[in-house]
Amino acid sequence: MSLNCDIVKDLVALYHDGVASEASVAEVKAHLKECKSCRNYYKLYRLSAPPTLNYNFTATGNYGELAKHMRVRRLWMLVAALSYVSASICALIMLILRIKRK
């Protein structure tokens, strides 16, 4: 079965992420070998696609890596929340001072 270019372009994201079925992977690989246009499309997709995040933590019973990841994420959420609150307070103070000045 030969796929047309539109179907391959639809399957490129699944193929790239490794979630396509084995049959789809085989067909896309075969089509990419034959079609230069789709090969170029796939190269551009690989360059523009965001990098996949690796959350495959080892299941050894030691969840230190996962705990560290969660702490770092929680810290960044706290930093973002504090930044938002401080910016809101500064804006409120500036608004109050402007009203008093008039």
MARBA-3410 file (N, C-alpha, C, O; in Angstrom, 1 decimal):
102
0.8,-1.2,0.0,0.0,0.0,0.0,0.9,1.2,0.0,1.8,1.4,0.8 ~ 0.6,2.1,-0.9,1.4,3.3,-1.0,0.6,4.5,-0.5,-0.5,4.7,-1.0 ~ 1.1,5.3,0.4,0.4,6.4,1.0,0.7,7.6,0.1,1.7,7.8,-0.5 ~ -0.4,8.5,0.0,-0.1,9.8,-0.7,0.5,10.8,0.3,0.5,10.6,1.5 ~ 1.0,11.8,-0.2,1.8,12.8,0.6,0.9,13.5,1.7,1.4,13.7,2.8
-0.3,13.7,1.4,-1.2,14.3,2.5,-1.3,13.4,3.7,-1.3,13.9,4.8 ~ -1.5,12.2,3.5,-1.6,11.2,4.6,-0.3,11.1,5.4,-0.3,11.1,6.6 ~ 0.8,11.1,4.7,2.1,11.0,5.3,2.3,12.3,6.2,2.8,12.2,7.3 ~ 1.9,13.5,5.7,2.1,14.7,6.4,1.2,14.7,7.7,1.6,15.2,8.7 ~ 0.1,14.0,7.6,-0.8,13.9,8.8,-0.1,12.9,9.8,-0.3,13.1,11.0
0.6,11.9,9.3,1.2,10.9,10.2,2.5,11.3,10.7,3.1,10.6,11.6 ~ 3.1,12.3,10.2,4.5,12.7,10.6,4.7,12.9,12.1,5.6,12.5,12.7 ~ 3.7,13.6,12.7,3.8,13.9,14.1,3.8,12.6,15.0,4.5,12.5,15.9 ~ 2.9,11.7,14.6,2.8,10.5,15.3,4.0,9.6,15.1,4.5,9.0,16.0 ~ 4.5,9.7,13.9,5.8,8.9,13.5,6.9,9.5,14.3,7.7,8.7,14.9
7.1,10.8,14.4,8.2,11.4,15.1,8.1,11.2,16.6,9.2,10.9,17.2 ~ 6.9,11.2,17.2,6.8,11.0,18.6,6.9,9.5,19.0,6.9,9.2,20.2 ~ 6.8,8.6,18.0,7.0,7.2,18.3,5.7,6.6,18.8,5.7,5.5,19.5 ~ 4.5,7.2,18.5,3.3,6.6,19.0,2.4,6.0,17.8,1.3,5.6,18.1 ~ 2.9,6.0,16.6,2.2,5.5,15.5,2.3,3.9,15.6,3.2,3.4,16.2
1.3,3.3,15.0,1.3,1.8,14.9,2.5,1.3,14.1,3.1,2.1,13.3 ~ 2.8,0.1,14.3,4.0,-0.5,13.5,3.7,-0.5,12.0,4.6,-0.2,11.2 ~ 2.5,-0.7,11.6,2.1,-0.7,10.2,2.3,0.8,9.6,2.8,0.9,8.5 ~ 1.8,1.8,10.4,2.0,3.1,10.0,3.4,3.5,9.9,3.8,4.2,8.9 ~ 4.2,3.1,10.9,5.7,3.4,10.8,6.3,2.9,9.6,7.1,3.5,9.0
6.0,1.6,9.3,6.6,1.0,8.1,6.2,1.7,6.8,7.0,1.9,6.0 ~ 4.9,2.1,6.7,4.5,2.8,5.5,5.1,4.2,5.4,5.5,4.6,4.3 ~ 5.2,4.9,6.5,5.8,6.2,6.5,7.2,6.1,6.1,7.7,6.9,5.3 ~ 8.0,5.2,6.7,9.4,5.0,6.4,9.6,4.7,4.9,10.4,5.3,4.2 ~ 8.7,3.8,4.4,8.8,3.5,2.9,8.5,4.7,2.1,9.2,4.9,1.1
7.5,5.5,2.5,7.2,6.7,1.7,8.3,7.7,1.7,8.6,8.3,0.7 ~ 8.9,7.9,2.9,9.9,8.9,3.1,11.2,8.5,2.3,11.9,9.4,1.8 ~ 11.4,7.2,2.1,12.6,6.8,1.2,12.3,7.2,-0.2,13.3,7.5,-0.9 ~ 11.1,7.1,-0.7,10.8,7.4,-2.1,10.5,8.9,-2.4,10.8,9.3,-3.5 ~ 9.9,9.6,-1.5,9.4,10.9,-1.8,10.3,12.0,-1.1,10.4,12.1,0.1
11.0,12.8,-2.0,11.9,13.8,-1.5,11.1,15.0,-0.8,11.6,15.5,0.1 ~ 9.9,15.3,-1.4,9.1,16.4,-0.8,8.8,16.0,0.7,8.9,16.9,1.5 ~ 8.3,14.8,0.9,7.9,14.4,2.2,9.2,14.3,3.2,9.1,14.6,4.4 ~ 10.3,13.9,2.6,11.5,13.9,3.4,11.9,15.3,3.9,12.3,15.5,5.0 ~ 11.8,16.2,3.0,12.1,17.6,3.4,11.1,18.1,4.4,11.4,18.8,5.4
9.8,17.7,4.2,8.8,18.1,5.2,9.1,17.5,6.6,9.0,18.2,7.6 ~ 9.5,16.3,6.6,9.8,15.6,7.9,11.1,16.3,8.5,11.1,16.4,9.7 ~ 12.1,16.6,7.7,13.3,17.3,8.2,12.9,18.6,8.9,13.3,19.0,10.0 ~ 12.0,19.4,8.2,11.6,20.7,8.8,10.7,20.5,10.0,10.8,21.2,11.0 ~ 9.9,19.4,10.0,9.1,19.1,11.2,10.0,18.8,12.4,9.8,19.3,13.5
11.0,18.0,12.2,12.0,17.6,13.3,12.6,18.8,13.8,12.8,18.9,15.0 ~ 13.0,19.8,13.0,13.7,21.0,13.4,12.7,21.9,14.2,13.1,22.6,15.1 ~ 11.4,22.0,13.8,10.5,22.9,14.4,9.7,22.3,15.6,9.1,23.0,16.4 ~ 9.7,21.0,15.7,8.9,20.3,16.8,9.6,20.6,18.1,10.9,20.5,18.2 ~ 8.9,20.8,19.2,9.5,21.0,20.5,10.1,19.7,20.9,9.6,18.6,20.6
11.2,19.8,21.6,11.9,18.5,22.1,11.0,17.7,23.0,10.2,18.3,23.8 ~ 11.0,16.4,22.9,10.2,15.6,23.8,10.8,15.5,25.1,12.0,15.4,25.3 ~ 10.0,15.6,26.2,10.5,15.6,27.5,10.6,14.2,28.0,9.7,13.4,27.7 ~ 11.6,13.8,28.7,11.8,12.4,29.1,11.4,12.3,30.6,12.1,12.8,31.5 ~ 10.2,11.7,30.8,9.7,11.5,32.2,9.8,10.1,32.6,9.1,9.6,33.5
10.6,9.3,31.9,10.8,7.9,32.2,11.7,7.7,33.4,12.9,7.6,33.2 ~ 11.2,7.8,34.6,12.0,7.6,35.8,12.1,6.1,36.0,11.2,5.4,35.8 ~ 13.3,5.7,36.5,13.5,4.3,36.8,12.6,3.9,38.0,12.5,4.6,39.0 ~ 12.1,2.7,37.9,11.2,2.2,39.0,12.0,1.3,39.9,11.7,0.1,40.0 ~ 13.0,1.8,40.6,13.8,1.1,41.5,13.3,1.2,42.9,13.9,0.6,43.8
12.2,1.9,43.1,11.8,2.1,44.5,12.4,3.4,45.1,11.9,3.9,46.1 ~ 13.4,3.9,44.5,14.0,5.2,44.9,13.5,6.3,44.0,13.9,6.4,42.9 ~ 12.6,7.1,44.6,12.0,8.1,43.8,12.6,9.4,44.0,12.0,10.5,43.9 ~ 13.9,9.4,44.2,14.6,10.7,44.5,14.6,11.6,43.3,14.5,12.8,43.4 ~ 14.8,11.0,42.1,14.8,11.9,40.9,13.4,12.5,40.6,13.3,13.7,40.3
12.4,11.7,40.8,11.0,12.3,40.7,10.7,13.3,41.7,10.1,14.4,41.4 ~ 11.2,13.1,43.0,10.9,14.1,44.0,11.7,15.4,43.7,11.2,16.4,44.0 ~ 12.9,15.2,43.2,13.7,16.4,42.9,13.0,17.2,41.8,12.9,18.4,41.8 ~ 12.5,16.5,40.8,11.7,17.2,39.7,10.5,17.9,40.2,10.2,19.0,39.8 ~ 9.8,17.3,41.1,8.6,17.9,41.7,9.0,19.1,42.5,8.3,20.1,42.5
10.1,19.1,43.3,10.5,20.2,44.1,10.9,21.4,43.2,10.5,22.5,43.5 ~ 11.6,21.1,42.1,12.0,22.2,41.2,10.8,22.8,40.6,10.7,24.0,40.4 ~ 9.9,22.0,40.1,8.6,22.5,39.5,7.8,23.3,40.5,7.3,24.4,40.2 ~ 7.7,22.9,41.7,7.0,23.6,42.8,7.7,24.9,43.0,7.0,26.0,43.2 ~ 9.0,25.0,43.0,9.8,26.2,43.3,9.5,27.2,42.1,9.3,28.4,42.4
9.5,26.8,40.9,9.2,27.7,39.8,7.8,28.2,39.8,7.5,29.3,39.5 ~ 6.8,27.4,40.3,5.5,27.8,40.4,5.4,28.9,41.5,4.6,29.9,41.4 ~ 6.1,28.7,42.6,6.1,29.7,43.6,6.8,31.0,43.2,6.2,32.1,43.5 ~ 7.8,30.9,42.4,8.5,32.1,41.9,7.5,32.9,41.0,7.4,34.1,41.0 ~ 6.8,32.1,40.1,5.8,32.8,39.2,4.7,33.4,40.0,4.3,34.6,39.7
4.2,32.8,41.0,3.1,33.3,41.8,3.6,34.6,42.6,2.9,35.6,42.6 ~ 4.8,34.5,43.2,5.3,35.7,43.9,5.6,36.9,42.9,5.3,38.0,43.3 ~ 6.0,36.6,41.7,6.2,37.7,40.7,4.9,38.3,40.4,4.8,39.5,40.3 ~ 3.9,37.5,40.2,2.6,38.1,39.9,2.0,38.9,41.0,1.5,40.0,40.8 ~ 2.2,38.4,42.2,1.7,39.2,43.4,2.4,40.5,43.5,1.8,41.6,43.8
3.7,40.5,43.4,4.5,41.7,43.6,4.2,42.7,42.5,4.2,43.9,42.7 ~ 4.1,42.2,41.2,3.7,43.1,40.2,2.3,43.8,40.4,2.1,44.9,40.1 ~ 1.4,43.0,40.9,0.1,43.5,41.2,0.1,44.6,42.3,-0.5,45.6,42.2 ~ 0.9,44.3,43.3,1.1,45.3,44.4,1.7,46.6,43.9,1.3,47.7,44.3 ~ 2.7,46.5,43.1,3.4,47.7,42.5,2.4,48.5,41.7,2.4,49.7,41.8
1.6,47.8,40.9,0.6,48.5,40.1,-0.4,49.2,40.9,-0.8,50.3,40.6 ~ -0.8,48.5,42.0,-1.8,49.1,42.9,-1.2,50.4,43.6,-1.9,51.4,43.7 ~ 0.0,50.3,44.1,0.7,51.4,44.7,0.8,52.6,43.7,0.5,53.7,44.1 ~ 1.2,52.3,42.5,1.3,53.4,41.5,0.0,54.0,41.2,-0.1,55.2,41.1 ~ -1.1,53.2,41.2,-2.4,53.7,40.9,-2.9,54.6,42.1,-3.5,55.7,41.9
-2.6,54.2,43.3,-3.0,55.0,44.5,-2.2,56.3,44.5,-2.8,57.3,44.8 ~ -0.9,56.3,44.3,-0.1,57.5,44.3,-0.6,58.5,43.2,-0.6,59.7,43.4 ~ -1.0,57.9,42.1,-1.5,58.8,40.9,-2.8,59.4,41.3,-3.0,60.6,41.0 ~ -3.7,58.7,42.0,-5.0,59.3,42.4,-4.8,60.3,43.4,-5.4,61.4,43.4 ~ -3.8,60.1,44.4,-3.6,61.1,45.5,-3.0,62.4,44.9,-3.2,63.5,45.4
-2.2,62.3,43.8,-1.5,63.4,43.2,-2.5,64.4,42.6,-2.3,65.6,42.6 ~ -3.5,63.8,42.0,-4.5,64.7,41.3,-5.4,65.3,42.3,-6.3,66.1,42.0
END
